[in-house]
Amino acid sequence: MNAALKPLVLIVEDEADILTLLKYNLEKEGFRVATASDGEEALLAAGEQTPHIVLLDWMLPLMSGLEVCRQLRRNAKTRDIPIIMLTARGEEGDRVRGLNSGADDYITKPFSPTELVARMRAVLRRASPGMTDEVLTFADVTMDLAAHRVRRNGRDVHLGPTEFRLLRHFMQHPGRVFSREQLLDLVWGHDVYVEPRTVDVHIRRLRKAMNEEDELDLIRTVRSAGYALDTKSM
């Protein structure tokens, strides 16, 4: 995907270690990242380049995350930006205060980066349907449909056209088992005559391109049934 089309996330966090961790994980997942370490800097950053979503720490120097959230909601330019609060404050009353200040979601530290990304994508889908449609993710694989690019664990994966279509189909239906005949219809098309065993050849090519040493094979062979994309062992 063209960099300008990737969702821009503004991370507002004053703890350098957490900021670095968030930035690394979000860039790996295909987001552009802007950062701010205090509330005033956050408001300036959001005004200069409107982000698609804000990750906002509650406890900030100069201005609390709650006040930043309120000010973003009062500004016509930023009032509709999705906001996820990040905080060590896990009591129900604090969660209610965070949501009442205008936050769309609330995540308590420590949190799983994987869960955070999933919650971000869910909020983005609600706020901007279609924003995340061009990038598919599963486990450590990211598929950029617009740029026709696949990455696994941060490295580029080079696929032929048929392998790309196969992987796209699997990533759009993770966990579901497809027979060879179904894959022929869905990936090759009804009007193309191809032997069912041809599917096996392309699955082998896909696996060879996707898997480096010690990496989990995400393409599962289901005996007498077909193939599926999941994290279970074969």
SEFIMAR-534371 format. One line per field, with one value per residue (C-alpha): residue number from 1; x, y, z. Coordinates in steps of 0.5 Angstrom, whole numbers, plus 500, padded with zeros to 3 digits. Example, Ala and Ser with C-alpha at 12.3 -4.5 7.8 and 13.67 -1.06 7.14 Angstrom:
BEGIN
nr = c(1; 2)
px = c(525; 527)
py = c(491; 498)
pz = c(516; 514)
//
This chain:
BEGIN
nr = c(1; 2; 3; 4; 5; 6; 7; 8; 9; 10; 11; 12; 13; 14; 15; 16; 17; 18; 19; 20; 21; 22; 23; 24; 25; 26; 27; 28; 29; 30; 31; 32; 33; 34; 35; 36; 37; 38; 39; 40; 41; 42; 43; 44; 45; 46; 47; 48; 49; 50; 51; 52; 53; 54; 55; 56; 57; 58; 59; 60; 61; 62; 63; 64; 65; 66; 67; 68; 69; 70; 71; 72; 73; 74; 75; 76; 77; 78; 79; 80; 81; 82; 83; 84; 85; 86; 87; 88; 89; 90; 91; 92; 93; 94; 95; 96; 97; 98; 99; 100; 101; 102; 103; 104; 105; 106; 107; 108; 109; 110; 111; 112; 113; 114; 115; 116; 117; 118; 119; 120; 121; 122; 123; 124; 125; 126; 127; 128; 129; 130; 131; 132; 133; 134; 135; 136; 137; 138; 139; 140; 141; 142; 143; 144; 145; 146; 147; 148; 149; 150; 151; 152; 153; 154; 155; 156; 157; 158; 159; 160; 161; 162; 163; 164; 165; 166; 167; 168; 169; 170; 171; 172; 173; 174; 175; 176; 177; 178; 179; 180; 181; 182; 183; 184; 185; 186; 187; 188; 189; 190; 191; 192; 193; 194; 195; 196; 197; 198; 199; 200; 201; 202; 203; 204; 205; 206; 207; 208; 209; 210; 211; 212; 213; 214; 215; 216; 217; 218; 219; 220; 221; 222; 223; 224; 225; 226; 227; 228; 229; 230; 231; 232; 233; 234)
px = c(500; 502; 505; 500; 494; 496; 493; 496; 496; 498; 501; 501; 506; 511; 515; 520; 520; 513; 513; 518; 515; 508; 512; 515; 509; 505; 510; 510; 503; 503; 501; 504; 506; 507; 509; 508; 510; 506; 499; 501; 505; 499; 494; 499; 501; 494; 492; 498; 497; 490; 491; 486; 487; 490; 493; 493; 496; 492; 498; 502; 506; 503; 496; 492; 490; 483; 484; 487; 481; 476; 480; 480; 473; 472; 476; 472; 478; 479; 473; 471; 478; 478; 481; 484; 486; 492; 493; 495; 488; 484; 478; 471; 470; 477; 474; 468; 471; 476; 470; 466; 471; 470; 475; 472; 476; 480; 486; 489; 497; 500; 497; 498; 501; 497; 490; 492; 492; 486; 482; 485; 483; 476; 475; 478; 473; 467; 470; 472; 469; 474; 480; 483; 480; 486; 491; 490; 493; 494; 499; 506; 503; 501; 498; 498; 493; 494; 501; 501; 506; 507; 511; 512; 516; 518; 521; 518; 515; 516; 510; 508; 501; 497; 501; 499; 491; 491; 494; 489; 484; 486; 487; 480; 478; 482; 481; 476; 478; 478; 478; 482; 476; 473; 480; 480; 473; 475; 482; 483; 475; 470; 472; 479; 481; 486; 488; 486; 493; 496; 493; 498; 504; 502; 501; 508; 511; 507; 510; 517; 516; 513; 517; 524; 527; 524; 518; 511; 508; 501; 498; 495; 494; 487; 487; 482; 479; 484; 488; 487; 490; 491; 496; 495; 500; 499)
py = c(500; 507; 510; 516; 510; 507; 509; 514; 513; 518; 515; 519; 516; 519; 513; 512; 504; 503; 508; 504; 498; 501; 504; 498; 493; 498; 499; 492; 491; 497; 503; 510; 512; 519; 520; 525; 525; 530; 533; 539; 536; 531; 537; 540; 534; 532; 539; 539; 532; 529; 522; 516; 514; 516; 512; 516; 515; 517; 520; 525; 531; 538; 536; 529; 524; 526; 533; 532; 527; 533; 538; 533; 532; 540; 541; 541; 538; 532; 531; 525; 521; 515; 515; 509; 510; 507; 507; 503; 505; 499; 500; 501; 508; 510; 506; 510; 517; 515; 513; 519; 524; 521; 515; 510; 504; 503; 498; 497; 496; 491; 489; 485; 488; 483; 485; 492; 492; 488; 493; 498; 495; 494; 501; 503; 499; 502; 509; 508; 502; 500; 504; 497; 493; 493; 490; 483; 480; 473; 471; 475; 475; 482; 482; 489; 488; 495; 494; 487; 486; 480; 481; 476; 477; 484; 481; 481; 475; 474; 470; 469; 471; 464; 464; 471; 469; 463; 466; 472; 467; 464; 470; 472; 466; 464; 457; 455; 448; 448; 442; 442; 443; 449; 452; 451; 454; 460; 462; 459; 461; 456; 457; 455; 447; 445; 438; 438; 436; 443; 446; 441; 444; 451; 450; 447; 454; 458; 454; 455; 462; 463; 459; 460; 456; 455; 459; 455; 453; 457; 452; 446; 440; 437; 429; 428; 435; 440; 446; 451; 457; 457; 456; 449; 444; 440)
pz = c(500; 499; 505; 505; 505; 511; 517; 521; 529; 534; 540; 546; 552; 556; 558; 553; 553; 552; 546; 543; 544; 541; 535; 533; 533; 530; 524; 523; 523; 517; 521; 520; 527; 530; 537; 543; 550; 553; 552; 549; 544; 543; 541; 536; 533; 532; 529; 524; 521; 523; 525; 524; 531; 537; 543; 549; 556; 562; 566; 562; 564; 563; 561; 563; 558; 560; 558; 552; 550; 552; 548; 542; 542; 543; 536; 530; 526; 531; 534; 530; 531; 535; 541; 545; 552; 555; 563; 569; 572; 572; 577; 574; 576; 572; 566; 566; 567; 561; 556; 559; 557; 549; 549; 544; 548; 554; 555; 562; 562; 562; 555; 549; 543; 539; 543; 542; 535; 534; 538; 534; 528; 531; 533; 526; 522; 526; 525; 518; 514; 509; 512; 514; 508; 504; 509; 511; 517; 520; 526; 523; 516; 513; 506; 503; 497; 494; 494; 492; 498; 503; 509; 515; 521; 518; 512; 505; 502; 494; 491; 484; 482; 484; 490; 492; 490; 494; 500; 500; 500; 506; 509; 508; 511; 516; 520; 514; 511; 503; 499; 492; 488; 492; 491; 484; 483; 488; 486; 479; 477; 474; 467; 468; 467; 472; 475; 482; 484; 481; 488; 491; 487; 489; 496; 496; 493; 498; 503; 501; 500; 507; 511; 513; 518; 525; 523; 524; 517; 517; 512; 515; 511; 513; 511; 506; 506; 504; 506; 512; 514; 522; 527; 529; 527; 521)
//
